[in-house]
């Protein structure tokens, strides 16, 4: 076994666990009415950030933040496109969870907050321990 890949494997394992925990938290947030709906949007963007970090673990945090925001914003703006085929897809569970149903400017703010939380988690994780 090549020990040079060990830090990358540990990092990817961490991000895969964070993705699963974030998905779980997002699904739970939809089942309790006392949790505001925008929390799910924040968690969705946080999950996207963790997936990007998993895929590009050797890239800088800034890269992951930009790619995550571009992806989240692209998905949101795609909701302005109303072709029948994509509307049908949006009426499935997968389509609702991944593509969303309707464009909201406030979702862009939620995505920004979610990605910012992911960046903050990474910055705190990388802080040297004294």
Rosetta blueprint (number, residue, H / E / L):
1 X L
2 X L
3 X H
4 X H
5 X H
6 X H
7 X H
8 X H
9 X H
10 X H
11 X H
12 X H
13 X H
14 X H
15 X H
16 X H
17 X H
18 X H
19 X H
20 X H
21 X H
22 X H
23 X H
24 X H
25 X H
26 X H
27 X H
28 X H
29 X H
30 X L
31 X L
32 X L
33 X L
34 X L
35 X L
36 X L
37 X L
38 X H
39 X H
40 X H
41 X H
42 X H
43 X H
44 X H
45 X H
46 X H
47 X H
48 X H
49 X H
50 X H
51 X H
52 X H
53 X H
54 X H
55 X H
56 X L
57 X L
58 X L
59 X L
60 X L
61 X H
62 X H
63 X H
64 X H
65 X H
66 X H
67 X H
68 X H
69 X H
70 X H
71 X H
72 X H
73 X H
74 X H
75 X H
76 X H
77 X H
78 X H
79 X L
80 X L
81 X L
82 X L
83 X L
84 X H
85 X H
86 X H
87 X H
88 X H
89 X H
90 X H
91 X L
92 X L
93 X H
94 X H
95 X H
96 X H
97 X H
98 X H
99 X H
100 X L
101 X L
102 X L
103 X L
104 X L
105 X H
106 X H
107 X H
108 X H
109 X H
110 X H
111 X H
112 X H
113 X H
114 X H
115 X H
116 X H
117 X H
118 X H
119 X H
120 X H
121 X H
122 X H
123 X H
124 X H
125 X H
126 X H
127 X L
128 X L
129 X L
130 X L
